[in-house]
C-alpha cells in the first residue's frame, strides 16, 4: 500500500515513544501473533488491549524508524488497520467529519436521483467528482440541474431511510464523552445533514443549501458552496475561534473534496477513501469501521 509521509517524519530524528494501533475487522489475534516478528530489534515497552479487535503497543525509535515500521506493518498485516504516531502527540479536541460515505452509507444526492429513476445520469457525475476528476462545483450544479422541478420532500424521505456507517454512533459518543467539539461538514444538503447531525449529537453542521420555488428545486444553489476549500477554511476558522490550533483537529472523509481538510488537520483519517484521497493520507481505515477512528484518536497521551 502506498501512503503519504506523515508530518512527524520531518520533526527530527531523536528517539521517542511511538504508539502502534492495530484495529481488525474481526479478531486481532493473527496480527498480534505476527507483530513481534515484524518489529525487528524494537521492543514493546507498553501494551494496552481494548478488546479482541483493538490493541495499542508502544516502542521507542526515531522518526525514520517509525515510518519504515508503519510501511512494513501495512504491507505485512492483512485485514488490519494500522497507525503509528508519536505517543506524546497533542490530544485532539476538535472532530470534523464529512457526511456522505463517511457518516452515512450513501451518496445522498444519488439516493434522491435513484428515487426518480435518474441514477444513470447523476451517479457517474458524483463518482467522477469524488475521484477528483471534475470540479466539485461543476458536478453539483450539473446534478441539481437534473433534479430541477422535483419536490424537496424527496430529500426528507432519503433522510429517514439513511443507514449510518458502522461505528458512527460509537465514534460520536466517545468523542463527546471525552469533551471533543464535533462538527459535521458536508457537500450534501441541509434537509439531510441537519437531522443526521441531531441524531448523532454533532455540535455544529455546515452544508449546502437548495434554492426552492414553492417547495420544488429551482435547479440552483443558495449561499456559499461547501467544497474542499470551504471545508479546510471552516476547520481553520472554527478551531481558532474555539481557542485551538489545526494540530488539535481530527478530520475524517472519503473523497477528493476532503483532501485539503485532512492534510491540514493534526490527524486526517481517510475512511474507505477514493484513490485520490488515499494517495495523500498516511492514516487510513480500509478494513474495520468508524470505531477505529476513535481508537486512533485516543491512542495519543499528549
N, C-alpha and C positions, 0 to 999 in steps of 0.2 A: 504494500500500500504506500503510495506517495502522499506525504503530508507536508504542510508548510512548517518552516522552522519557527519555534516559539520565541517570543520576545526575550525570555530569560536566558536564552543561549548567548545573547550579546552582553550579558551583565557581569562578565569577568569569569575567571577560571578557578577561583578559590573553592576549596572543598566545603560542602554544606550538606544538610539533610534534604533529601528528596523523598516525597511520598509517592508510592506506586499504587494506583487504584485499579483494581480488577473487578469488572462487573459483567456477569454472564447472564445470558437469557434464561438458561436452565441451571444446572449445577456448576459451581465453580471448581469442583474437586479436580477434574483433569488438568485445568490450567494451574491450579495451586500446586499440584504434584510436579509439574514441569518447571515451575518458577525457579527453584534453586539452581537447576542446571543451566538456566538462561542468564543468571546473574554474573557468571564468571567469577572474578575474585571478590565481588561485592558481598557483604554480609548483611543479612536482615537484622537491624537493630531493634525494631519495634514492629509489632503487627497487631492489627485490630480487625476482628471478624464481625461484620454487621449481621449477616445471615448466610445461608448456604449459597447465595449468589453473589455476595459482595464482600470484599476484604481490602484492607489497606496495609501496605508494607513500607517501612522506612529504611533507606540506605543512605550512606554518605559517599558522595562522589563530587566531581566537578561538573560544570555545565556541559562540556562536550561529552563526558561520560554518560550523563543523564540523557542527553539527546540520542546518542547511539543506543542506549538501553531501550528507550521508548520505541525507536525504529525496530529493534530486534524483537521486542515483545509483540508489537503489532504484526510483524511478519510471521512469527512462530506460533502464536496462540490463536486458536480457532474459536469462532463464536463468542469472543470476549471483547468487551470494550475496555480500552486501556488509556489511562492518563498518568503521566509523570509530571510533577510540578514541585517547585521548591516548597518545602513544608511550611516555611515562615512567610509565604506569600500573603499579601494583605487579605484580611477577611472580606468577603463580598457582601455588600449591603444594599445593592440595587439590582433587581432582576427585570430584564426587558425581554419579552417574548413575542415572536411572530405568532400568527394565528393559523392560517391555512396550512395543513400538512405538518404543523408543529404542535399546536394545542389541540387541533381537531383533525380527524382522519378524512379530510376532504379539501378540495379546492372549491370554496363555497360558490363562486360565480359559475363554475362548471356545473354544480348541482342545480342551480336555478335554470341554466340552459338545458340540462337533461330533462327537467320537468316540461319543457316546451318543445322537446324533440330537436334541439339545436346543438347537441353535443358535437356533432361532426364539424360544425363551424367554429364553436367557441373553444373547445378543449385544446385543439392544436395551437391556438394563439397563446393560451395560458401556458402550455408546456414550453413553447419557444421562449416566452418571457422569463420563466423560472430557470431556464437553462442559460439565460443571459444572451440569447441570440437576437432579440429585438428589444427596443426601448420599452420600459415598463409603462410609461405614459401612453405611448402609441398603442400598446397592446390593450390597455384598459379602455381607452377611448373606442377602439375597434369593437371590443366585446360589449360594452354598454350600448354602443350604437346598434348592435344586432338585437338588443333587447328593447329597443325603443317602442313605447306604447304598451308595454306589459305592466300589469298591476304590481305595485311594490309589495303587496301581500304575499307574493311568491317567496320573498326573502324571509318573511316570518315563518312560512311553512318549512323552509330549509333549516332555519334556526332551531325549530322544535325537533327536527329529525337528526341533528348532528351527533356523531359519535366522538367522544373525547379520545385523544390518543392515550394508550395505556400509560399509566404513571402520572398523568397530568394532575389529577387531584392530589396525589401524594406529594408531588413537587411543590404545588402552591401551598398546601397545608404546612409542609415542613418549612418552606421559605418564610411564610407569615409567622409561624411559631418562633422562628429564630430572630424575628424583627426586621427582615428584609422588606424594603418597599418594592412593590411589584407593579409593573406596567405592561399592558398589552398594546402592541402597536402593529397595525395591520393594513395592508393594501386592500383589504376587503371593506365591507360597509357596515355602518352603524346598526342597521337592522339585525345583523347577526353578531357583530363584535360586542355590542353593549350587553345583550343578555348573557353572552358567554362570560364576559368579564365579571358580571354579578354572580354568576353561577360558581365560578372558580375562586372568587374573592380578590381579584386584582384591585389595586388602589386607584389606578387610572387606566383609561383606554383612549387610544388615538386611532382614527381610521378615516377612510374616505367617505364622502357624503354624496348621495344620489340627488340629482335635480329632478323634482317631481312636478307634474302638472295634473292636478285633480287626482292624486293617488296613483298616477302612472308615470313610468320612466320617460323623461324627455329625450334620453339618449346623450345627456351631458352630465358633467360632474359639478359639484359645488365646492368652493373653497380650495384650500391648499391640497396638492396631491401628496399622498403618503407613499413615497417611493424610497429608494435606497438612501438618497441624500437626506430626506426628511427623517428617516429612522435614526441615522447616525447623529444628526444635529439635535434631535429630540433627546437622545440619551445624554449627549454632552450638556445640553441646557438644563435638563431636569437634575442631573447629578450635581451640577454646580449650584442650582437653586436649593437643593437638599443638603448642601454642605459636604458634598462628596467629590471625588475625582473619578475619572474614567477607570482608574485602577480598582475602584470599588464596585465596578459593574460586571455583571454576567449577562451576556446576550445569547439567545437561543433562536435559531432559524434554520430554514431548509433550502432557500432559493437564492438566486443571484442577487435579488434585491435586498438580501440580508447581509451581503458581504461587507459593506462599509461598517455597519454597527458591530459585527463580530470581530472585525480587525481592530476596531477602536477600543473594545471592552477589555477589562482586565482578564476576563475569561470568556472567550467566544466558543460556543458549542454548536457544531454543525450536526443537526439531527436528521438522520436518514436523508442526507442532503444531495442536491444535484451536483454533478461533477464540477461545475464552475465554482461552487462554494467549498466543496471538499478540497479542491486544489489549493485554497488559501487558508485552510484551517488545520491546526495541529491537534485540536481537541474535537473528537468526533464520536457520535453514538450511531453505530451501524448494525448492532445486533440486539440490544436489550430494549429498554423503554425510557420514558422520561424520569422514572425514579433514579436512574443512573445520573441524570443531571444534578440531582440533589447530592448524591454521594461524591461527585466531582467537586461541587461547591464546598461541601462540609469537610473535605479532606484537609483543608488548609487550617493551620494552627494560628496564623497571624491575625 
